[in-house]
Amino acid sequence: MKYFYFLLTGIYFGILLIKSEVVSWFRIQEMFRFQSFHMYGILGSAVLTGALSIWLIRKLNIKTIQKEGVIIKEKPLNRVSNFAGGLIFGLGWALTGACPGPLYALIGNGHLVILIVLLSAITGTFVYGLLSEKLPH
Amino acid sequence: MKIIDILTQPWPWYVSGPLIGLIVPSLLLIGNKQFGVSSTMKDICAICIPNRVAFFKYDLKEQWWNLIFVLGVVIGAFVVGQTIQNPNLIQISINTVDDLKLLGITSYQGMIPGEIFNWANISSGRGFLFMIVGGFLVGFGVRYAGGCTSGHAIMGLSQGSLGSLISVIGFFAGGLIMTHLLFPLIFNL
């Protein structure tokens, strides 16, 4: 049943990615050229909503549907890899116009050529896995 | 205006942004999961090449939820395509249209420029760069950074993570360098 809810949340995200046009290469160009507020509005209001939700969950001690306490794992801080990896991803983001979520959404939306971009991204993740111990973090 | 017309139009940022933000509490409350799409690409590596590379040796049972989540993303995007897809050309800033015209991009059919992203173009220099090299940088970079726009920008910033903030600064630094310094060179090739 839990997996059914994860599937529904994914469908919800897929619908929003297309309807908000976040998946559009054109929108990403508009963002990096500071020519529209659209993407900044989406990211900013999504973060505000997420932060407010986390605050409420903690404040009111809201439980999961299995009646467990909500645990939010801290993300590791690795200054070098956070920035260097982010920079590399950013170069790719401007080229492809898509981060991982939009890659999946574009394929579902019928842009099948993006399968090639996704395959290449998975290859990139694989090569990172091979090299991870040799890279500075 | 009929409801179907409102649904068919692109949704403004102040509607879609908060609705996307609600995925953060949804995943936490369904099963204590943190929003982040890019780790599914690591999971796909782990499924395809098990037990060879240390980085891909971990218990996949903890990750099935995320693969099911992205299956949902594909389905959701497909359903929009069959029902409430905006039939009109995408409306972006006139300044962006002017800038992109200088780079030779004039087709606004669909979500991505067909002049770059098409099957015939993969073997051309420009197509290879945008699709193959671009995809590789996305997949390599997100794993090195430890997350993508959903995991670092939305989830990470929502939980006040410093590492996520550094990553997001990196995302924009990379995007700005590519758009403003490298695009003019690439499109002159």
Contacts between the chains, C-beta under 8 A, distances in Angstrom:
chain1	res1	chain2	res2	distance
A	2	B	30	6.1
A	2	B	31	5.1
A	2	B	65	7.4
A	3	B	64	7.2
A	3	B	65	6.5
A	3	B	68	5.3
A	5	B	26	8.0
A	5	B	30	4.6
A	5	B	31	7.8
A	6	B	27	7.5
A	6	B	30	6.2
A	6	B	31	7.3
A	6	B	33	7.5
A	6	B	65	4.7
A	6	B	66	7.8
A	6	B	68	4.9
A	6	B	69	5.0
A	6	B	72	7.1
A	7	B	68	5.2
A	7	B	69	7.2
A	7	B	71	6.6
A	7	B	72	4.5
A	7	B	75	7.8
A	8	B	72	6.7
A	9	B	23	6.1
A	9	B	26	5.1
A	9	B	27	6.3
A	9	B	30	6.8
A	9	B	69	6.3
A	9	B	72	6.6
A	10	B	68	6.8
A	10	B	69	4.0
A	10	B	70	6.1
A	10	B	71	6.3
A	10	B	72	2.0
A	10	B	73	4.9
A	10	B	75	7.3
A	10	B	76	6.6
A	11	B	72	4.3
A	11	B	73	7.5
A	11	B	75	5.3
A	11	B	76	3.9
A	11	B	79	7.1
A	12	B	19	7.9
A	12	B	23	7.2
A	12	B	26	7.9
A	12	B	72	7.5
A	12	B	76	6.5
A	13	B	20	7.1
A	13	B	23	5.7
A	13	B	69	7.5
A	13	B	72	7.0
A	13	B	73	5.4
A	13	B	76	6.5
A	14	B	72	6.2
A	14	B	73	3.9
A	14	B	74	6.5
A	14	B	75	6.3
A	14	B	76	2.3
A	14	B	77	4.2
A	14	B	78	7.7
A	14	B	79	7.6
A	14	B	80	7.3
A	15	B	76	4.3
A	15	B	77	7.3
A	15	B	79	6.8
A	15	B	80	5.4
A	16	B	11	7.6
A	16	B	16	5.4
A	16	B	19	5.6
A	16	B	20	5.3
A	16	B	76	7.8
A	17	B	73	6.9
A	17	B	76	7.6
A	17	B	77	6.4
A	18	B	76	7.5
A	18	B	77	5.1
A	18	B	80	4.3
A	18	B	81	7.4
A	18	B	85	7.2
A	18	B	111	7.7
A	19	B	7	7.9
A	19	B	10	6.5
A	19	B	11	4.4
A	19	B	16	6.3
A	19	B	80	6.4
A	19	B	84	7.2
A	19	B	86	8.0
A	20	B	10	7.2
A	20	B	11	5.5
A	20	B	13	7.1
A	20	B	16	3.4
A	20	B	17	7.5
A	20	B	20	7.2
A	21	B	10	5.2
A	21	B	90	6.3
A	21	B	111	7.2
A	22	B	16	7.6
A	22	B	20	8.0
A	23	B	77	7.6
A	23	B	111	5.4
A	24	B	90	5.8
A	24	B	92	7.9
A	24	B	111	4.4
A	24	B	112	7.0
A	25	B	111	6.9
A	25	B	112	4.5
A	25	B	113	5.9
A	25	B	116	7.9
A	25	B	117	7.5
A	26	B	90	5.5
A	26	B	92	4.9
A	26	B	96	6.9
A	26	B	100	7.6
A	26	B	108	6.7
A	26	B	111	7.7
A	26	B	112	7.9
A	26	B	113	7.2
A	27	B	90	7.6
A	27	B	92	6.6
A	28	B	175	7.6
A	29	B	92	7.8
A	29	B	96	5.7
A	29	B	99	7.7
A	29	B	100	6.5
A	29	B	179	6.8
A	30	B	92	5.0
A	30	B	93	5.3
A	30	B	96	4.5
A	31	B	175	7.8
A	32	B	172	7.8
A	32	B	175	4.7
A	32	B	176	5.9
A	32	B	178	7.6
A	32	B	179	4.0
A	32	B	180	7.6
A	33	B	93	8.0
A	33	B	95	7.1
A	33	B	96	5.8
A	33	B	99	6.1
A	33	B	179	6.4
A	33	B	180	7.9
A	35	B	92	7.9
A	35	B	93	4.0
A	35	B	95	4.5
A	35	B	96	4.8
A	35	B	99	7.8
A	36	B	92	6.7
A	36	B	93	4.6
A	36	B	96	7.2
A	37	B	13	7.1
A	38	B	13	5.2
A	39	B	13	7.8
A	41	B	13	3.3
A	41	B	14	6.4
A	41	B	17	5.8
A	42	B	13	4.6
A	42	B	16	5.8
A	42	B	17	4.1
A	42	B	20	6.7
A	43	B	17	7.2
A	43	B	149	7.7
A	43	B	153	6.0
A	43	B	154	7.2
A	44	B	17	6.9
A	45	B	13	6.6
A	45	B	14	6.3
A	45	B	17	3.2
A	45	B	18	5.1
A	45	B	21	6.5
A	46	B	17	4.8
A	46	B	18	6.9
A	46	B	20	4.4
A	46	B	21	3.9
A	46	B	154	5.1
A	47	B	21	6.8
A	47	B	153	7.1
A	47	B	154	5.9
A	47	B	157	4.6
A	47	B	158	5.5
A	48	B	18	7.6
A	48	B	21	6.7
A	49	B	17	7.2
A	49	B	18	4.4
A	49	B	20	7.8
A	49	B	21	2.7
A	49	B	22	6.0
A	49	B	24	7.3
A	50	B	21	4.5
A	50	B	23	7.9
A	50	B	24	3.6
A	50	B	25	7.5
A	50	B	35	7.7
A	50	B	154	5.8
A	50	B	155	6.7
A	50	B	157	7.6
A	50	B	158	3.1
A	50	B	159	8.0
A	51	B	157	7.3
A	51	B	158	4.4
A	51	B	159	7.6
A	51	B	160	7.4
A	53	B	21	7.1
A	53	B	22	7.0
A	53	B	24	5.5
A	53	B	25	3.7
A	53	B	28	7.9
A	53	B	158	7.5
A	54	B	24	6.7
A	54	B	25	7.2
A	54	B	28	7.7
A	54	B	158	5.7
A	54	B	159	6.0
A	56	B	25	7.8
A	57	B	25	6.2
A	57	B	28	6.5
A	57	B	29	7.6
A	62	B	29	6.9
A	63	B	29	8.0
A	64	B	28	7.0
A	64	B	29	5.2
A	64	B	30	7.0
A	64	B	31	6.3
A	64	B	32	5.7
A	65	B	29	6.1
A	65	B	30	6.2
A	65	B	31	7.6
A	66	B	31	7.1
A	68	B	32	6.6
A	70	B	28	5.1
A	70	B	29	7.1
A	70	B	32	6.3
A	71	B	32	5.5
A	72	B	28	6.9
A	72	B	34	6.8
A	72	B	159	5.6
A	73	B	34	6.5
A	74	B	159	7.8
A	74	B	161	6.9
A	75	B	146	6.8
A	75	B	147	7.1
A	75	B	152	7.6
A	75	B	156	5.5
A	75	B	159	7.4
A	75	B	161	4.3
A	75	B	163	5.2
A	75	B	164	5.8
A	76	B	146	6.7
A	76	B	163	6.2
A	77	B	161	7.5
A	77	B	162	5.5
A	77	B	163	4.1
A	77	B	166	7.9
A	78	B	146	6.9
A	78	B	163	6.3
A	79	B	163	7.6
A	79	B	166	6.0
A	81	B	144	5.3
A	81	B	145	6.4
A	81	B	146	6.8
A	82	B	145	5.6
A	82	B	146	6.6
A	82	B	163	4.7
A	82	B	164	7.6
A	82	B	166	4.1
A	82	B	167	4.5
A	82	B	170	6.6
A	83	B	145	7.9
A	83	B	166	5.2
A	83	B	167	7.1
A	83	B	169	6.9
A	83	B	170	4.5
A	83	B	173	8.0
A	84	B	144	6.4
A	84	B	145	7.7
A	84	B	170	7.0
A	85	B	140	7.9
A	85	B	141	5.1
A	85	B	142	7.0
A	85	B	143	7.1
A	85	B	144	3.0
A	85	B	145	3.0
A	85	B	146	6.8
A	85	B	167	6.9
A	85	B	170	6.8
A	86	B	141	6.9
A	86	B	145	4.5
A	86	B	152	7.6
A	86	B	166	7.0
A	86	B	167	4.0
A	86	B	168	6.8
A	86	B	169	6.8
A	86	B	170	2.1
A	86	B	171	4.9
A	86	B	173	7.3
A	86	B	174	6.7
A	87	B	141	7.3
A	87	B	170	4.4
A	87	B	171	7.9
A	87	B	173	5.4
A	87	B	174	4.3
A	87	B	177	7.8
A	88	B	137	5.4
A	88	B	140	6.0
A	88	B	141	3.3
A	88	B	144	6.3
A	88	B	145	7.7
A	88	B	174	6.4
A	89	B	137	6.7
A	89	B	138	5.9
A	89	B	140	7.9
A	89	B	141	2.9
A	89	B	142	5.0
A	89	B	144	7.8
A	89	B	145	5.8
A	89	B	148	6.8
A	89	B	170	7.2
A	89	B	171	5.9
A	89	B	174	6.3
A	90	B	141	7.2
A	90	B	170	6.1
A	90	B	171	4.4
A	90	B	172	6.2
A	90	B	173	6.0
A	90	B	174	2.0
A	90	B	175	4.2
A	90	B	176	7.6
A	90	B	177	7.4
A	90	B	178	7.0
A	91	B	137	5.2
A	91	B	141	7.3
A	91	B	174	4.3
A	91	B	175	7.4
A	91	B	177	6.6
A	91	B	178	4.8
A	91	B	182	7.6
A	92	B	133	7.8
A	92	B	134	4.9
A	92	B	135	6.9
A	92	B	136	7.2
A	92	B	137	3.0
A	92	B	138	3.7
A	92	B	139	7.8
A	92	B	140	7.9
A	92	B	141	5.8
A	92	B	174	7.6
A	93	B	138	6.4
A	93	B	149	7.9
A	93	B	171	6.4
A	93	B	174	6.8
A	93	B	175	5.3
A	93	B	178	7.9
A	94	B	174	7.1
A	94	B	175	4.4
A	94	B	176	8.0
A	94	B	178	3.6
A	94	B	179	4.9
A	94	B	183	7.6
A	95	B	129	6.8
A	95	B	130	5.1
A	95	B	133	6.8
A	95	B	134	3.1
A	95	B	137	6.9
A	95	B	178	6.2
A	96	B	130	6.6
A	96	B	131	7.2
A	96	B	134	3.9
A	96	B	135	5.9
A	96	B	138	5.8
A	97	B	112	6.4
A	98	B	138	7.4
A	99	B	37	7.6
A	99	B	38	7.6
A	99	B	138	6.8
A	99	B	142	7.5
A	99	B	148	4.8
A	99	B	149	4.2
A	99	B	150	7.5
A	100	B	37	4.4
A	100	B	38	4.4
A	100	B	40	7.2
A	100	B	41	6.3
A	100	B	138	7.0
A	100	B	142	6.4
A	100	B	148	4.9
A	100	B	149	7.8
A	100	B	150	7.5
A	101	B	37	4.3
A	101	B	70	7.8
A	101	B	73	6.3
A	101	B	148	7.3
A	101	B	149	6.9
A	101	B	150	5.4
A	103	B	135	7.9
A	103	B	138	7.6
A	104	B	37	7.2
A	104	B	70	5.0
A	104	B	73	4.6
A	104	B	74	5.3
A	104	B	77	7.4
A	105	B	73	5.4
A	105	B	74	7.2
A	105	B	76	7.4
A	105	B	77	4.0
A	106	B	77	7.2
A	106	B	111	6.3
A	106	B	112	6.9
A	107	B	74	6.2
A	107	B	77	7.6
A	108	B	73	6.6
A	108	B	74	3.6
A	108	B	75	6.4
A	108	B	76	6.9
A	108	B	77	3.3
A	108	B	78	4.3
A	108	B	81	7.3
A	109	B	77	4.2
A	109	B	78	6.7
A	109	B	80	6.6
A	109	B	81	4.8
A	109	B	85	7.6
A	109	B	111	6.8
A	110	B	78	7.5
A	110	B	81	5.1
A	111	B	110	6.8
A	111	B	111	6.5
A	111	B	112	5.9
A	111	B	117	7.2
A	113	B	117	5.3
A	113	B	118	5.9
A	113	B	119	5.6
A	113	B	122	8.0
A	113	B	131	7.3
A	114	B	112	7.4
A	114	B	117	7.1
A	116	B	122	6.2
A	116	B	131	5.3
A	116	B	132	7.0
A	116	B	135	7.1
A	117	B	117	7.9
A	117	B	131	5.1
A	117	B	132	7.8
A	117	B	134	6.6
A	117	B	135	3.9
A	117	B	138	7.7
A	118	B	41	8.0
A	118	B	135	6.8
A	119	B	135	7.2
A	120	B	131	6.8
A	120	B	132	4.9
A	120	B	133	7.8
A	120	B	134	7.6
A	120	B	135	3.1
A	120	B	136	4.9
A	120	B	139	6.8
A	121	B	41	6.0
A	121	B	135	4.3
A	121	B	136	6.8
A	121	B	138	4.7
A	121	B	139	3.3
A	121	B	142	7.9
A	122	B	41	5.0
A	122	B	44	5.5
A	122	B	45	6.4
A	122	B	139	5.8
A	123	B	135	7.7
A	123	B	136	6.1
A	123	B	139	6.5
A	124	B	135	6.8
A	124	B	136	4.0
A	124	B	137	6.6
A	124	B	138	6.5
A	124	B	139	2.8
A	124	B	140	3.6
A	124	B	141	7.4
A	124	B	143	7.6
A	125	B	38	7.8
A	125	B	41	4.4
A	125	B	42	5.5
A	125	B	45	5.7
A	125	B	139	4.2
A	125	B	140	6.8
A	125	B	142	7.3
A	125	B	143	4.8
A	126	B	45	4.7
A	126	B	49	7.2
A	126	B	56	7.9
A	126	B	139	7.8
A	127	B	136	7.6
A	127	B	140	6.0
A	128	B	55	7.7
A	128	B	139	7.4
A	128	B	140	4.9
A	128	B	143	4.2
A	128	B	144	5.6
A	129	B	42	7.2
A	129	B	45	6.1
A	129	B	53	5.3
A	129	B	55	3.7
A	129	B	56	5.5
A	129	B	143	7.1
A	130	B	53	6.0
A	130	B	55	7.5
A	132	B	55	5.1
A	132	B	143	7.8
A	132	B	144	7.9
A	133	B	54	7.6
A	133	B	55	7.9
A	135	B	144	6.7
